[in-house]
Amino acid sequence: MDVVRAAMAENKERIFKAHWTDDEVRDPLLALIGQKCWYCETIIQRADVNVDHFRPKSEVLDEPGHLGYWWLAYEIENYRITCKHCNSGGARFDGVPEGRAKGSRFPLLAGPRAWQPGNERLEQPLLLDPAQQGDPDLLGFDSYGYARRSNAPYSPAEAQSGVCRADETIRILALNATQITEQRRELMTEIAELAQISSLPTVQARIERKVHPTAPWSSAATAALALQRACALPTDPAAQPETALSATTVFDRHRSNVDLRNLLEHLDPAELAAGIPLTIHYKKDVRAVLQRDGRINVLGRTWGTPTSAARVAIGSDDVDGWDFWRLTTAGVEQSLADFRAKHTP
């Protein structure tokens, strides 16, 4: 590290000794949750194990002039075990390249970019950090094996920026690439079936192995098991809210800044059931469909937020989907931002 500091002081080329590839560094990290990627939870062959610098050491993509978080190059707290696809790309969805890969990307949700040691404490990363308490809880899974935002409320920073951290992490790291989605789906189906006969000791032991943190896609398995257990709980009428309260819709303003669910009531139910076309006029026309659940289908994939859907559609990390997507209702074309402004208290 002293050599790197001296090179920085003299404005010389920095040469990092890649000690993070040594077994004495990798093995303690692999021992934490096994030989699997910390981002997508896929089992990694030994030769393909990568140690990612969560805050990149040499440069920050899309941050001109930034020389990277060089002062964290040798800090083990900045290391994350990752597979080749999450780190360098190569994932595919239906045969088409998927995701942007982590690499030297480190977008911020909020806070000033750190250019000097210590200032990183003021940053709020956009990407979910598998080593940060609370971040993994923001990622959930549907019954088809697709990664989704969990039911956790959006943070004030997400509401301020209009961006969902989970959706952006899924987009950048290709967490819904075809291969892992299919394998997650098979695993979740298996867990659902095993849960029906979980009273058998051998079956319970099998379930425990699949939800163990070292198992592949254990988060999806845990989600499937939690769903089965919730469905098996008896309904307590005394615990149900009064009819008037249950019919009341709570307007979550934070949610309206990030996704479309609060705005669905202002759309024609029949049109929404059929799917409402959305368009983007950006170098080329891009079309998408707003579904009845508020998700946006673009290029065969659904996204929970306009911004992530737009970024997938045009291949940009910077576009604001609320301004770009255009919606036509009652013969009037308007941006989603204008539609939201009209119907948000």
C-alpha positions as CSV (number, residue, x, y, z in Angstrom):
1,M,0.0,0.0,0.0
2,D,2.9,2.4,0.7
3,V,4.0,1.9,-3.0
4,V,0.5,2.8,-4.2
5,R,0.4,5.9,-1.9
6,A,3.8,7.0,-3.2
7,A,2.7,6.6,-6.8
8,M,-0.4,8.7,-6.1
9,A,1.7,11.4,-4.5
10,E,4.1,11.5,-7.5
11,N,1.3,11.1,-10.1
12,K,2.9,7.9,-11.4
13,E,1.3,4.8,-12.7
14,R,0.1,2.6,-9.9
15,I,0.9,-1.1,-9.8
16,F,-1.3,-3.2,-7.5
17,K,0.0,-6.5,-6.2
18,A,-3.0,-8.8,-6.7
19,H,-2.8,-10.5,-3.4
20,W,-6.6,-10.9,-3.4
21,T,-6.1,-13.9,-5.8
22,D,-4.0,-15.7,-3.2
23,D,-5.6,-18.6,-1.4
24,E,-4.8,-17.1,2.0
25,V,-7.1,-14.2,1.0
26,R,-9.8,-16.1,-1.0
27,D,-10.2,-19.1,1.4
28,P,-11.5,-17.1,4.4
29,L,-14.0,-15.3,2.1
30,L,-15.1,-18.6,0.5
31,A,-15.5,-20.1,4.0
32,L,-18.2,-17.5,4.8
33,I,-21.0,-18.9,2.6
34,G,-19.3,-21.5,0.5
35,Q,-18.0,-21.5,-3.0
36,K,-20.8,-19.5,-4.6
37,C,-21.1,-16.0,-6.0
38,W,-22.2,-13.5,-3.4
39,Y,-24.3,-11.7,-5.9
40,C,-26.2,-14.3,-7.9
41,E,-25.6,-17.3,-5.5
42,T,-24.4,-19.6,-8.3
43,I,-21.8,-22.2,-7.4
44,I,-18.4,-21.3,-8.9
45,Q,-15.8,-23.7,-10.1
46,R,-12.5,-23.0,-8.3
47,A,-10.8,-21.7,-11.5
48,D,-13.5,-19.2,-12.0
49,V,-13.6,-17.6,-8.6
50,N,-13.2,-13.9,-8.8
51,V,-12.6,-11.4,-5.9
52,D,-14.5,-8.3,-6.8
53,H,-13.6,-4.9,-5.3
54,F,-17.0,-3.6,-4.3
55,R,-15.6,-0.1,-4.6
56,P,-13.4,-0.5,-7.7
57,K,-9.7,0.1,-7.1
58,S,-8.4,1.6,-10.3
59,E,-11.2,3.6,-11.9
60,V,-14.9,4.3,-11.7
61,L,-16.9,3.8,-14.9
62,D,-18.8,6.9,-16.0
63,E,-16.9,9.1,-13.5
64,P,-14.3,10.9,-15.6
65,G,-11.0,11.5,-13.8
66,H,-11.7,9.3,-10.9
67,L,-8.7,7.1,-10.1
68,G,-10.7,4.5,-8.2
69,Y,-10.9,3.7,-4.5
70,W,-7.2,2.9,-4.5
71,W,-7.0,3.2,-0.7
72,L,-9.4,0.2,-0.4
73,A,-7.4,-2.0,-2.8
74,Y,-6.0,-4.1,0.1
75,E,-9.0,-3.9,2.5
76,I,-10.7,-7.3,2.9
77,E,-13.9,-5.5,3.8
78,N,-14.0,-4.3,0.2
79,Y,-13.8,-7.8,-1.3
80,R,-16.7,-9.8,-2.6
81,I,-16.6,-13.3,-4.1
82,T,-18.2,-13.2,-7.5
83,C,-18.7,-15.3,-10.6
84,K,-17.3,-14.5,-14.0
85,H,-20.7,-13.3,-15.3
86,C,-21.5,-10.9,-12.5
87,N,-18.0,-9.5,-12.5
88,S,-17.2,-9.4,-16.2
89,G,-20.4,-10.1,-18.2
90,G,-21.4,-12.9,-20.5
91,A,-24.8,-13.8,-19.0
92,R,-27.6,-14.3,-21.5
93,F,-31.4,-14.1,-21.6
94,D,-33.0,-16.3,-24.3
95,G,-29.7,-16.2,-26.2
96,V,-29.3,-12.5,-26.0
97,P,-26.5,-10.8,-24.0
98,E,-27.8,-9.7,-20.7
99,G,-26.6,-7.2,-18.1
100,R,-23.8,-4.7,-17.8
101,A,-21.6,-6.6,-15.2
102,K,-20.1,-5.1,-12.1
103,G,-16.5,-4.6,-13.2
104,S,-15.5,-1.0,-12.4
105,R,-19.1,0.2,-12.1
106,F,-20.0,1.8,-8.8
107,P,-23.1,4.1,-9.3
108,L,-24.4,6.1,-6.4
109,L,-27.9,6.4,-5.3
110,A,-27.2,9.5,-3.2
111,G,-24.3,11.3,-1.5
112,P,-21.2,12.9,-2.9
113,R,-18.6,10.7,-4.7
114,A,-15.6,9.9,-2.5
115,W,-12.3,11.0,-4.1
116,Q,-10.2,10.8,-0.9
117,P,-9.9,8.2,1.9
118,G,-12.7,8.3,4.5
119,N,-15.2,10.2,2.3
120,E,-16.8,6.9,1.2
121,R,-18.8,6.9,4.4
122,L,-21.0,9.7,2.9
123,E,-21.8,7.6,-0.2
124,Q,-25.1,5.7,-0.7
125,P,-24.3,2.9,-3.2
126,L,-27.0,2.1,-5.8
127,L,-26.0,-1.6,-6.1
128,L,-27.2,-3.9,-3.4
129,D,-24.2,-5.0,-1.3
130,P,-24.4,-8.7,-0.3
131,A,-22.1,-7.9,2.7
132,Q,-24.2,-4.9,3.9
133,Q,-26.8,-5.7,6.6
134,G,-30.3,-5.1,5.2
135,D,-29.3,-5.0,1.5
136,P,-30.0,-8.7,0.8
137,D,-33.5,-8.3,2.3
138,L,-34.4,-5.9,-0.5
139,L,-34.2,-8.8,-3.0
140,G,-37.1,-11.2,-3.3
141,F,-38.3,-13.8,-5.8
142,D,-41.5,-14.7,-7.6
143,S,-42.7,-18.3,-8.0
144,Y,-41.2,-18.4,-11.5
145,G,-37.7,-18.0,-10.1
146,Y,-37.3,-14.3,-11.2
147,A,-35.5,-12.0,-8.8
148,R,-37.7,-9.1,-7.8
149,R,-37.8,-6.2,-5.3
150,S,-39.0,-7.5,-1.9
151,N,-42.0,-5.9,-0.2
152,A,-39.7,-3.6,1.8
153,P,-40.7,0.1,1.4
154,Y,-38.5,2.3,-0.7
155,S,-36.0,4.4,1.1
156,P,-36.1,8.2,1.0
157,A,-33.0,8.2,-1.2
158,E,-34.8,5.8,-3.7
159,A,-37.8,8.1,-3.7
160,Q,-35.7,11.1,-4.2
161,S,-33.9,9.6,-7.2
162,G,-36.9,7.7,-8.6
163,V,-34.7,4.5,-8.8
164,C,-35.2,1.1,-7.2
165,R,-31.9,-0.4,-6.0
166,A,-33.1,-4.0,-6.4
167,D,-34.2,-3.5,-10.0
168,E,-31.0,-1.7,-10.9
169,T,-28.9,-4.5,-9.3
170,I,-30.9,-7.1,-11.2
171,R,-30.4,-5.2,-14.4
172,I,-26.7,-4.5,-14.1
173,L,-25.7,-8.0,-12.8
174,A,-28.2,-9.9,-15.0
175,L,-29.6,-11.7,-11.9
176,N,-32.5,-13.0,-14.1
177,A,-30.3,-14.6,-16.8
178,T,-32.1,-17.6,-18.4
179,Q,-29.9,-20.3,-16.9
180,I,-30.1,-19.2,-13.2
181,T,-33.8,-18.3,-13.5
182,E,-34.7,-21.8,-14.7
183,Q,-32.6,-23.4,-11.9
184,R,-34.2,-21.1,-9.3
185,R,-37.6,-22.0,-10.5
186,E,-36.9,-25.8,-10.3
187,L,-35.5,-25.3,-6.8
188,M,-38.5,-23.3,-5.6
189,T,-40.9,-25.9,-7.1
190,E,-39.0,-28.7,-5.3
191,I,-39.1,-26.8,-2.0
192,A,-42.8,-26.3,-2.4
193,E,-43.3,-30.0,-2.9
194,L,-41.1,-31.0,0.0
195,A,-42.8,-28.6,2.3
196,Q,-46.0,-30.6,1.8
197,I,-44.3,-33.6,3.5
198,S,-41.9,-31.8,5.7
199,S,-43.0,-33.7,8.8
200,L,-40.8,-36.6,7.6
201,P,-37.3,-36.3,9.2
202,T,-35.4,-37.1,6.0
203,V,-37.4,-34.5,4.1
204,Q,-36.8,-31.9,6.8
205,A,-33.1,-32.5,6.6
206,R,-33.2,-32.2,2.8
207,I,-35.0,-28.8,3.1
208,E,-32.5,-27.6,5.6
209,R,-29.6,-28.4,3.3
210,K,-31.2,-26.4,0.5
211,V,-31.9,-23.3,2.5
212,H,-28.5,-23.3,4.2
213,P,-26.5,-20.2,3.4
214,T,-23.8,-22.2,1.6
215,A,-26.3,-23.9,-0.8
216,P,-26.8,-22.5,-4.3
217,W,-29.7,-20.0,-4.6
218,S,-30.5,-20.4,-0.9
219,S,-32.3,-17.1,-0.8
220,A,-34.8,-18.3,-3.4
221,A,-35.2,-21.6,-1.5
222,T,-35.8,-19.7,1.7
223,A,-38.4,-17.4,0.1
224,A,-40.2,-20.5,-1.3
225,L,-40.2,-22.2,2.1
226,A,-41.5,-19.0,3.8
227,L,-44.3,-18.8,1.3
228,Q,-45.4,-22.4,1.9
229,R,-45.3,-22.0,5.6
230,A,-47.4,-18.7,5.4
231,C,-50.0,-20.5,3.2
232,A,-50.2,-23.3,5.8
233,L,-51.0,-21.0,8.7
234,P,-54.6,-21.1,9.9
235,T,-56.6,-18.0,9.4
236,D,-57.6,-16.2,12.6
237,P,-60.8,-14.2,12.0
238,A,-60.1,-12.1,15.1
239,A,-56.8,-11.0,13.6
240,Q,-58.5,-9.6,10.5
241,P,-58.9,-5.8,10.2
242,E,-62.4,-4.3,10.1
243,T,-64.0,-4.1,6.7
244,A,-63.8,-0.4,6.4
245,L,-60.1,-0.4,7.2
246,S,-59.4,-3.3,4.8
247,A,-61.0,-1.4,2.0
248,T,-59.0,1.7,2.6
249,T,-56.1,2.3,0.3
250,V,-53.0,3.8,1.9
251,F,-51.3,6.2,-0.5
252,D,-47.5,5.7,-0.3
253,R,-46.0,8.8,-1.8
254,H,-42.5,7.3,-1.8
255,R,-43.8,4.4,-4.0
256,S,-45.3,6.8,-6.5
257,N,-41.8,8.4,-7.0
258,V,-40.4,5.0,-8.0
259,D,-43.0,2.7,-9.5
260,L,-46.5,2.9,-11.1
261,R,-48.6,0.9,-8.6
262,N,-50.3,3.8,-7.0
263,L,-51.3,5.2,-10.4
264,L,-53.1,2.1,-11.8
265,E,-56.4,3.2,-10.4
266,H,-56.4,6.2,-12.8
267,L,-56.2,3.9,-15.8
268,D,-59.0,2.2,-17.7
269,P,-59.3,-1.3,-16.2
270,A,-60.1,-2.9,-19.5
271,E,-57.1,-1.3,-21.2
272,L,-54.9,-2.2,-18.3
273,A,-56.0,-5.8,-18.5
274,A,-55.1,-6.0,-22.1
275,G,-51.8,-4.2,-21.6
276,I,-51.3,-0.5,-22.3
277,P,-48.6,0.4,-24.9
278,L,-45.7,2.6,-23.8
279,T,-43.3,4.2,-26.3
280,I,-39.9,5.9,-26.2
281,H,-38.7,8.2,-29.0
282,Y,-34.9,7.9,-28.5
283,K,-32.8,7.5,-31.7
284,K,-35.2,4.7,-32.5
285,D,-38.8,3.9,-31.4
286,V,-38.9,1.5,-28.5
287,R,-42.2,-0.1,-27.4
288,A,-43.2,-1.7,-24.1
289,V,-46.4,-2.7,-22.4
290,L,-47.7,-1.6,-19.0
291,Q,-49.2,-4.7,-17.3
292,R,-52.1,-4.8,-14.9
293,D,-49.7,-5.3,-11.9
294,G,-47.8,-2.1,-12.7
295,R,-44.8,-3.8,-14.2
296,I,-43.5,-2.9,-17.6
297,N,-42.7,-5.6,-20.2
298,V,-39.9,-4.6,-22.5
299,L,-37.9,-6.9,-24.8
300,G,-39.6,-9.9,-23.2
301,R,-38.7,-9.1,-19.6
302,T,-40.8,-7.3,-17.0
303,W,-39.5,-4.6,-14.7
304,G,-41.0,-3.0,-11.6
305,T,-39.9,0.6,-12.4
306,P,-40.1,2.9,-15.4
307,T,-36.4,3.9,-15.1
308,S,-35.0,0.3,-15.1
309,A,-37.3,-0.6,-17.9
310,A,-36.1,2.4,-20.0
311,R,-32.4,1.7,-19.3
312,V,-32.9,-1.8,-20.5
313,A,-34.7,-0.6,-23.6
314,I,-32.1,1.8,-24.8
315,G,-28.9,0.4,-23.1
316,S,-28.2,3.5,-21.0
317,D,-27.3,3.8,-17.3
318,D,-28.5,7.4,-17.1
319,V,-32.0,7.7,-18.5
320,D,-35.0,8.7,-16.4
321,G,-37.8,6.4,-17.4
322,W,-40.5,8.8,-16.1
323,D,-39.5,11.4,-18.6
324,F,-38.8,9.0,-21.5
325,W,-41.8,6.6,-21.5
326,R,-45.0,8.0,-23.1
327,L,-48.5,6.8,-22.3
328,T,-51.6,7.4,-24.4
329,T,-54.9,7.5,-22.5
330,A,-58.3,8.8,-23.7
331,G,-56.5,9.9,-26.9
332,V,-54.0,12.1,-25.0
333,E,-50.3,11.2,-25.2
334,Q,-48.2,12.3,-22.2
335,S,-45.0,11.3,-20.4
336,L,-45.3,9.1,-17.3
337,A,-43.9,12.1,-15.3
338,D,-46.8,14.3,-16.5
339,F,-49.3,11.5,-15.8
340,R,-47.9,11.1,-12.3
341,A,-48.0,14.8,-11.6
342,K,-51.6,15.0,-12.6
343,H,-52.7,12.2,-10.2
344,T,-50.3,12.5,-7.3
345,P,-51.8,14.5,-4.3
